Amino acid sequence: MQQNRWTYEKLFEQTDFDILTMTALGIKELDEAPYTRATLFNFQNRVAKYYYETGVDLLEDEFDEMTKKQIKQLGLKTGIQRTDSFFAASNIRRYSRVQLLIEVLQRLFRVLDKGDKKRYKYLFAPYIKMTSDNYIYSLEQDEIPNELNQLAKNYFILHKNLKDKYSDNKIFAIFDRVFKEHFCVVDDKIECLDNKELGSGILQSPDDEDATYRKKGKVESRGQSISITETADPTNPINLLTDIDINKNNIDDSKQLNKRIDVLKEKTPDLEELHTDGAYGSADNDKKMEEFGITHIQTGIRGPTPKVEITIEKDDQNNYTVTCPHRSVKATKTTKRNKAVMDKSICQNCESCKVCPFMKSSTKNPTIYFDEGDYQRNKRLHAIRKLPKEKQNIRPNVEASVKEFKTKMPMGKLKVRGYFKTRIFAISAAVAINFGRIYRYLLKQTNTNKQNIVFSKFTLALKYFLRFYVVNKKICFV
């Protein structure tokens, strides 16, 4: 489905009428059906329910188990890996602030009983005569502030009078969330929060409660963020995706990686080198990387880069040595940090003294103060330079993997909504991408006369996964 960018409607059509698809599913008779439409969606609902109740994603477990076997059979090395993330916009419309408030009001009105509809119709009346789109189009720009204030009053009255009766209603829960995100009550009076006070995690659409907002450069996205990790050893004949993670898109890449490092190490215990871009560095990540024995290689590092190359090294006794292009000195400990002191008579005659960080100190002799975080950042800054030339361009190739996912997302937008359906998309796409790589690799290893044998093996592997996806009792009946 993900490999061919099929919709559900197209998937059902293929399983009913396409012989190749039917063969992959193990269907031998034309009048045989693998499952009904309801079975597929009920299955997804059961998997989602199990995930939210236990925190265990059974589809991810199957992906991990399958990938583990593929890596073993192909003899791939997992000691070197690379990671990156990309936006996955939800299949929702873009609402302005006022339009969102009106849309939620309209949906609340639909779920009220007849008595409440009649009782509060005077509050809803202006908004239920037309769609939220049409209502917004009829407003002049200078009318919006007054409209927002009137909406605040309406929200306040409705929230106060309906919260006890409709507290268990899903639509009211959305109304309650929007009320708390856009307004505040001071001395029993309602006030609108300023636009600047609205965080990126506020509701973006009543159709997707999980979507968040983020702007990265000139790119805006409302939805999730997908992080992928894959093997990257230069000696591997092919590289496979090893980990898929889905996060709110307003979570920084460094924080996303921090909660995933132990997972990566558990999946691939021999991981010793992780290649990322500059967004993944942080003091917390440095600490975890060191704990797990992973060298963090970054193609770029946040913050200014010294114009004079300064290296900080640490020995087994936690003693630091600071080196500039001309000499090295032992650092000494202060109350909270460490300091390295150079000889001023030597430094002032150096051709780099005007830009050297040592010479910027206000002390008598050129001095640099640093802590463990500065040491770790310096270590990352120099890590890529210590690599052999053939390993210095490992990370950029992960962009090709990102592109494989994005080709299944027209205009960067998913065909689904919600966090868990994004997980289904990402994991299913990862399975398809790995299968595609293995299939192409096997074709290269086989001459033309044996292609049918290779295709048969691939079909059997695909059949195994698809049948598991549909009928495995471990998932279907949780």
Number of C-alpha atoms within 10 A of each C-alpha: 16 21 17 12 15 15 13 13 9 13 16 16 13 16 21 17 12 13 15 13 17 20 15 21 22 17 18 12 10 12 8 11 13 15 12 9 12 9 14 16 11 12 19 20 15 16 23 22 15 17 15 12 9 9 10 13 18 17 20 18 11 16 19 19 12 15 21 15 11 16 18 10 9 12 11 19 21 22 17 21 26 25 27 22 21 19 25 26 25 27 18 20 11 12 15 13 13 16 19 19 22 23 20 20 24 19 16 21 21 12 15 18 10 10 9 13 16 11 10 16 14 10 19 19 12 11 17 18 11 12 13 20 14 12 17 16 10 9 11 8 9 8 10 14 12 10 12 19 15 14 19 21 17 17 21 19 13 18 18 9 12 13 15 9 10 16 13 10 14 12 20 23 15 19 23 17 14 19 19 14 17 21 20 15 11 8 5 8 10 17 16 19 14 9 9 6 10 12 13 16 18 17 21 24 23 20 15 18 17 21 31 25 19 20 12 10 6 5 8 12 21 29 30 28 25 20 21 22 22 20 25 27 19 13 9 14 12 18 20 24 23 24 22 21 17 21 23 21 27 21 15 12 22 17 15 20 21 20 12 16 16 16 13 18 17 11 16 19 13 16 20 17 19 24 26 26 18 18 16 23 24 19 16 12 20 21 15 15 20 12 10 15 14 19 19 23 28 22 19 16 19 13 8 6 12 10 11 15 14 18 16 22 16 15 8 6 6 9 13 21 17 20 17 16 10 8 10 16 16 15 22 14 14 11 5 8 11 16 18 22 19 21 12 15 10 12 19 13 9 12 9 14 16 14 12 19 18 23 20 13 13 9 11 10 16 22 20 18 17 17 13 16 14 13 19 21 19 18 19 21 22 16 16 20 13 10 12 9 9 8 16 17 13 19 20 16 12 22 13 10 19 17 12 14 21 17 14 20 17 10 10 17 19 22 19 17 20 18 20 20 17 23 21 19 18 22 23 18 21 25 21 17 19 17 20 14 14 19 17 14 13 16 17 11 12 13 10 10 8 11 15 12 12 19 15 12 14 19 20 16 14 18 19 14 18 15 14 17 19 17 16 12 10 10 18 18 11 11
